[in-house]
Amino acid sequence: MFKMHLGLKFAFGVGVLVAVSCILFAAFFIVAYFVAPCMYAPFFYADYNKARASLEQIEGVRIVDDWQHHDTSLEDCGFMIQIDGSETVQVDFYEGEDWQKRFWHLDGVVMSLPYNTATNSRKNTYLDFKDLESAGVYLGSLSDVLENIDTILKLTRSRPHTPETKATIGEWCYILYDLDSYK
């Protein structure tokens, strides 16, 4: 009888240990998903799907192609898009960024030519909210940028390129244009 009682205690202890472990494991993933999803690899694919769905919800956007950086997890991705028949542009998302924030807030946009392997550089034009307002574009989110992409491309082409890297404060988005310029 004593051995059976000890066996029940052991089984109960193991059961409690398994239950507590499951609760802690679930709590970790819930916190990781809602607090910092961009920092945990299992959620990169969920973030990719959310970013794609958010782009598809913007009026006039058509996703032409996409890319994903695969290794052990999805770290970076991008979408080639056209807006109401405009020139194709590319919006990229990188590891460590909040991939959804730019859909509701932006402080500026970096318009960039594709990476030039001959010069080992990229030509960027930095446009903050003041630059965009001067062109009649009121910057609030990525939707505002994409819905006014023709105006922004015209503004970008009328300005000289700024230094390859420039300190930015807040939420900025990189958009590549003239995608075939170095092919």
SVG drawing of the C-alpha trace seen along z (x, -y; Angstrom):
<svg xmlns="http://www.w3.org/2000/svg" viewBox="-9 -73 41 75">
<polyline fill="none" stroke="black" stroke-width="0.4" points="0.0,0.0 2.8,-2.4 4.5,-1.8 1.3,-2.5 0.8,-5.7 4.3,-6.8 3.7,-5.9 0.6,-8.1 2.6,-11.0 5.3,-10.6 2.7,-10.6 0.9,-13.6 4.2,-15.4 5.2,-14.6 1.7,-15.7 2.0,-19.1 5.5,-19.6 4.3,-18.9 1.2,-21.2 3.4,-24.1 5.9,-23.6 3.1,-23.8 1.6,-26.9 5.1,-28.6 5.8,-27.6 2.4,-28.9 2.9,-32.1 6.3,-32.7 4.8,-32.4 1.8,-34.6 4.1,-37.3 6.5,-36.9 3.7,-37.2 1.9,-40.2 4.9,-42.1 7.7,-41.6 6.8,-39.4 9.5,-40.7 12.2,-39.4 11.2,-35.7 11.8,-33.5 8.6,-31.4 6.6,-34.5 8.4,-35.8 6.2,-33.9 3.1,-35.2 4.5,-38.7 5.1,-38.1 1.5,-37.0 0.3,-40.0 2.5,-42.4 1.2,-40.9 -2.4,-41.1 -1.9,-44.7 -0.5,-45.6 -3.3,-43.9 -5.8,-45.9 -4.5,-49.2 -6.7,-50.4 -5.1,-49.9 -2.2,-47.8 -1.3,-44.7 1.5,-42.5 3.6,-41.6 6.2,-39.4 7.8,-38.9 11.1,-37.6 12.0,-36.0 15.4,-35.5 15.2,-31.9 17.7,-30.1 16.7,-28.8 13.9,-31.3 12.4,-34.1 14.4,-37.1 13.7,-39.6 11.2,-39.9 10.0,-42.3 7.1,-42.8 7.3,-44.2 4.0,-46.1 2.2,-48.3 -0.4,-50.8 -3.1,-51.6 -0.7,-50.8 2.2,-52.8 5.9,-51.8 6.7,-48.7 8.3,-49.5 9.6,-47.3 8.8,-47.6 11.2,-45.6 10.9,-44.5 13.9,-43.6 14.6,-41.6 14.3,-43.6 11.7,-46.0 8.0,-46.1 6.6,-45.0 3.1,-46.3 4.0,-49.8 4.6,-51.4 1.0,-50.6 -0.3,-53.0 2.6,-55.5 5.6,-56.7 8.0,-59.6 9.6,-59.4 10.5,-57.3 13.8,-56.5 13.5,-56.2 16.3,-54.1 17.7,-52.8 18.5,-49.1 21.9,-48.0 24.6,-48.7 27.1,-45.8 29.5,-47.8 29.9,-50.6 29.0,-48.6 26.5,-51.2 22.9,-52.4 21.6,-55.8 19.1,-57.1 16.8,-60.0 15.4,-60.7 12.0,-62.3 10.6,-63.3 7.0,-64.5 8.0,-68.2 9.4,-67.2 6.3,-65.1 3.9,-67.9 5.6,-70.3 4.6,-67.9 1.0,-67.7 1.4,-64.3 0.4,-64.2 2.3,-61.4 0.6,-59.3 1.3,-55.7 2.6,-53.4 -0.8,-53.6 -0.4,-57.4 3.0,-56.8 1.8,-54.0 -1.4,-55.8 0.7,-58.8 3.6,-56.9 3.6,-58.7 3.9,-62.1 6.6,-60.7 8.6,-59.2 8.4,-62.6 9.6,-64.4 12.4,-61.8 13.7,-62.2 13.7,-66.0 16.1,-65.9 19.7,-64.9 20.6,-61.7 21.5,-62.1 24.4,-60.4 24.3,-56.6 23.4,-56.5 21.7,-59.2 20.5,-59.0 16.7,-58.7 14.6,-59.2 11.3,-57.4 9.7,-55.0 11.0,-55.1 10.3,-52.8 12.7,-51.9 11.1,-51.8 13.2,-50.7 12.3,-52.1 13.7,-51.8 14.1,-48.1 15.6,-47.2 18.2,-50.1 21.3,-47.9 20.3,-44.8"/>
</svg>
